[in-house]
Amino acid sequence: MPFSNRVSGIVLHPTSLPGRFGIGDLGSEAYRFVDFLVDSGQQVWQVLPLGPTGYGNSPYLCYSAWAGNPLLINLEWLESEGLLSSEDLENLPPFNPDQVDYDGAFQVKMPLLKKASQNFLDQATPERLEDFEEFCTTQAYWLDDYALFMSLKDAHGGASWYDWEEELAQRDPKALALATAQLRNEIFYYKYMQAEFFRQWSSLKEYANDKGIQMFGDIPIYVAHDSVDVWAHPKIFCLDEETGQPELMAGVPPDYFSETGQLWGNPVYNWEALQATGFKWWIQRIKGMLNYVDLMRIDHFRGFESYWAVPGGEKTAINGEWVEAPGSEFFKLLREELGELPIIAEDLGVITPEVEALRDEFSFAGMKVLHFAFDSGPGNPFLPFHHHPNCVVYTGTHDNNTTVGWYEARSHEEKERVLNYLGGYPEEGIHWAMIRMALCSVGNCAIFPLQDALGLGGETRMNYPGAAEGNWTWRYRSEMLTQELRDRLRFLSDIYNRLPRE
């Protein structure tokens, strides 16, 4: 059980932080947010996956399962160390403070990170160089492949690895050695950015932990097809050996919400091959995650019990089948190697007794989302009187509308079902009523998006599942974190016994 006491917290991805550079980052505003959590009596900061994103900017489709997103690196920190000048950070474009501008941030930050990497090479003290070399050595098991992959991707104009020359796509050793020699400057640049990301993230995490805040991360079960993980470890994925295309793709079958299901397109794992290695890749992945979070949510946890496999080339998820996965064997090995783990299982959707048994076998916490609680009868498992201590209770997640947007979008009859449960429309607003409902649950952890605490509408939601573009862009302004908001959150956390214990 990952939570021994009653705690609460906020989900906020770092991209949503305020800042000058078109995207939130790991600078001073991140530390101010930690202070806000402390002042508000919160004990958990939940983030989305932190990796480098590709098309659509989804943190759930990253180029690496290990790497950090270089756009989250704070440039002012580099300026304070003399790796950039004040002039470098002047004359910025007029970024919209309410929206992430991924393209604009990329165009501004990446050249400056390139300049900082060169200045680091020229100016770094022996101690900093030693730290950098130590990082490269300890992280070599993923970093070497990642830096080469990204350098090759740049050299190919951003093309996917399976469209490169055959000898590079198939990882011919001579071709890789030649590319490594030819691209050594670019490889250094990508390694430098990762060292800097982890230095800044580790500093933020240490600051948060010292103040009693746990960092809560997120692991997508699948990785992007166009990722270093699939390129470097093709045998642990179901791929066509010649083309590199998925032989079996991930998704979920048709259900009440979609007549054709959801076809995600990621290659599914070759679990037989993984099992033959003692699940080495997955165990390394969990270890890597534990380097920079205190708690972790595994997205689409049910895929460890059985997964929906769709033949390559299909346009929908209709013609798939359920295939059993060796989740129990994997988690037993993981526990033997790492002990009891602070894992939260994303157990939403159509969950079978077998998936629940796998979750409970290892005492993983599950999830309860209050937005899902009011569209069936009293047997609905998301209603608070069905909750149990070993769960995380959410008003909504990053995939949901905000609570205000969710309520406003409901029909009159659907609103009535909510108000009947609440005993009428709450004077404090529907968002505070739902936050209060999460906090008073017997679930040991209650989490809500910052948008809900701010009472914001549906225009500020993070993600519309199924929409390829236009997501992940919301940002807040510093002045929104008022003393009144701090006091209200602390008051409610105190009422429901979720304040830090002395």
Disulfide bonds with the S-S distance in Angstrom:
none
